[in-house]
Amino acid sequence: MHNILFFGDSLTAGYGLKNVKTESLPALVQQKIDAAKLPYHVINGGLSGDTSAGGLFRLDYWTNRPIQVSVLELGINDIIRGISPQVTHKNLQAIIDKVKLKFPHVKLALMGMEIPAFISGTLAAEFKAIFRQLADANHMTFVPFYPAGVAGKPHLNLPDMLHPSAEGYHVMLDNVWPVIRELL
């Protein structure tokens, strides 16, 4: 059995869902894997509210077993907390470097994020750009906007309009599964 680590924040953890074990994105990917009878086990390393610095701090715990595929989704909480895109870039690169050092043959995927509409100025473009830069520099499979098709749509989000509902995660799965499937 091969391991796929989904490492991220509340969008990976499945914040606010009735049943994270069946409704979160990592759980839905596991269901696709099981249906295809592929020898992979998905690990949900999501932690609600986590930042890139927090992820770097807790990474060792999640890489204590062999990982064949690493899916990284962090950064949105950094920008919400006023952490500069440059610091986020540095932390995400450090996470990628640690994973590659420990597992030289790991396949890597990066889930891109975009800045919330309520934050204005050049910060939005700088933040969005770090994900493409990291993906290109590290030869990572890339999803430009992780919650594409879900963000801003009330019927696909929890009442906070920040976190996908179970239905929203199914829409995200349609974007993410083809990318993950290519890595298996």
N, C-alpha and C positions, 0 to 999 in steps of 0.2 A: 504494500500500500504506500502511495506517495502522498505527501502533505502539501496542501496549498494554504498559505497563511494570508488571510485578509487582515491587514494591520491598519487601523484607522481610529476615527472618532465616533461620534453618535450615529453618523450615517452608515458606518460599518456595524456598529454594535446593535443597531435596530431600536434606538431610543423610542419609547412610547408605544411600541407594538404590544399587542395582547400576548403573543407567543413568539419571542425572538428565535426560538429553536426551529420554528417552521416558517416565519414570515420575513426575517431579515434577509438582506441580499446574500450573505454567505450561505444561509440555509437554502435559499432558492437555487444557488449555484450547485450546492450539494445534491439537491433534488434532480437537477439536470444531469449531473454526473452519474447518479444512481440509475436514472432512466436509460442512459447510454452505456451502462455497465462498464464504466471506466474505473481503473484502480486508484482513485484519489479520495483523500479525506480532507474536507475543508475545516480549517480552524478559524474561528471568529476571534480575532485579537483586537476588537473594537472597544474603545473606552469613551463614553460620553464626556464631552467637554475637553478632551485631550488636545494638546498643542503639539507642534513639531518637537519642541524641547522635551515635553513629557513623553512623547513617543520614543525619542532617543534614549531617555532614561530607562524606560521599561522594556526596551527591545530584547535585551538578553534573556528575559524570562520566556519570551515567545519564540526564541530561536534555540531553545534547549533540546530540540529534536530536529532531525533532518527536514529541510524544507526544499521542495523541488520547484515550487512556484511561489513568488512573493508578490502580493497585490498591495500597493501602498496608497493610502487615502488619508492624508492629513494636511492641515494648513488653514482651513477656514476659520478655526477658532483663534489662530494667530492674528489674523487680520481684524477680527471682531474685537480682540483685546489690544489692538494698536501696535502689534509687533511688526516690524518692517519686513517687506518682502525679501530683503537681503538676508535677514536673520533666518527667516523661514527656509529660504533656499539653502543656506549653509547647514541647517539642521536636517533637512530632508536628504541632502547629499551625504551627510554623515550616516544617516540610517541606511541609505543605499550602499555606502561603502562597507559598513559593518556586515550587512547581509551578504554582499559579494565576497568579502574576505572569509567569512565562515563557510559559505556554500558557493565555491567558485563556478559551479555549473548551474546555479539557480536561474530560472527564467523570471524576468521582472516585468511587472505591469504597474503603471502609474495612473491613478484616477485624478484628472485635472479638476480644478475648481475655479469658479469666477466669483468676483467680489459681489456682495449684496448691493442692490441698487441704491440703498440709502447712504452708501459711502461714495463720495464724489472725488473728482480730481484725477490726477495721473496715477494715483495709487492703484486704481482698478486695473489699468493696463499693465502696470509693473507686476502686480500680483498674478494676474492671469498668465503672463509671460514666463514666470519661473517654472511652471509645470512643463511647458513645451521644451524649455531649455534643458531641464533635468532629463526628460524623456530622450531627447536627442543626444545629449552628452553621454548618457548611460545605455544607449541602445535598448530602451524599454518600450514595450508595447504600451500604447497610450490611448486613453479615453479622454478627449479634451474637456468635457464637462460631465462629471459623474452623475448629477441629477438631471441630465438633459431630458426634456419632455415632462418633467415633474415639478421643477422649481417654479413657484409662483402660481401654481394651479390648485385652487382650494380643494377640489374634489380628490386630489392625489396626495394631499398633505394632512398632517395632524392640524388641529386648530391653531397651533403656534405658527403655522405657515413656514416653518424652518425644517421640519422633519417629515419625510415621506410616510404615508400610511401604508398598510399592507398592499393596497392596490397600487400605490405609487412605486413600491419596490418591484412589482411585476413589470412596470414600464421600464424601470432602470435595468432590470434583468435583460430585457430585449436589446438594450444598448451594450451591456457589459458581457453577456454570455458569449457572443461571437468572438470577442477579443480574448477571453479566457480560454475558450475552446481551442483556439489556434495554438496556445501554449502547451496544451496537453499532449 
